[in-house]
Amino acid sequence: MDLQTFFAMGGYAFYVWTSYGICCVVLVLNVVVSIRKRRQFLRQLARKQARQNS
């Protein structure tokens, strides 16, 4: 089996590689959104504690 045949996926390459691409995008977005939400939560928590301490 050569590399070109592997990447052609028996004629289904478009569907296979598109699904891999969409899956990777979703996984990356999941990580990015989680990090942003965590930072936002920590900022809100710090503001809330600062208000209570003053």
Secondary structure as UniProt FT lines:
FT   HELIX           3..8
FT   HELIX           9..11
FT   HELIX           13..53
//
